[in-house]
Amino acid sequence: MRVAVLSDIHGVLPALEAVLAEPDVAAADLVVLTGDMAAGPMPVETLDVLVSLGERGLWVNGNADRELVEVARGKVSEYPVTQWAAGRLRDDQVGLLAALPDRQVLELGRLGRTLFVHATPRSDEEMILVDSSLERWGEALAGESADTLVVGNTHMPFVRLVDRVLVVNPGSVGMPYGNYGAQWALLDGDSGGVTLRSTPLDAGRVGERLVAESAFEGIEEFIAEFVTSVYSDAEALRVFAKAEKR
């Protein structure tokens, strides 16, 4: 089985469409969505495209998905784009997000028992990083029996071993940190291979389309922060490390 993993799309439909057009994604047996799919400038359209995957799509709840549901039901978000996006979702889409599981498990051949979550197995918003200590990883994985763990949340791709568990973060499709491009991963159960991939995007064209098709009043600021410029991995690691009290 070959599995494409897409995480942290954040409602950036042009990036999602570019990834779904990749031959290896189109040919994958499954497309696993590891959370934070719609909180962004094109939430309704993004969810409709993901639903069209049908049985090929395997969904996992993310903290931004959870917050969209909470805001749709009356909570106020500190993030303007989340507040706006929640108000655009149809009732069926709110219900879809509310029913998402926190984890999915697949038996993937040589990759073994593969656990898919958004952030860590114990939390949908915990920050854990490529350079986190083995002690931190041990706490996050306590009680789990996976051979391979696939996470998202931090928007930075990596592959590393943690006490014999292979950990994969595909990065972010719609809001990447590091280099610009729609980040994703391909898992091959037959070979045991994991490939981190980045689909090239034209930032100017993505920005133009978002301006044309999103009614989010802060779209220009969103584009300037996440499309025409990108936070470096070093910047992101320094900020996220503070969440670990480093």
Summary of the structure (lengths in Angstrom):
residues: 246
radius of gyration: 16.9
end to end distance: 39.1
largest distance: 48.0
contacts: 864
relative contact order: 0.17
helix: 37%
strand: 20%
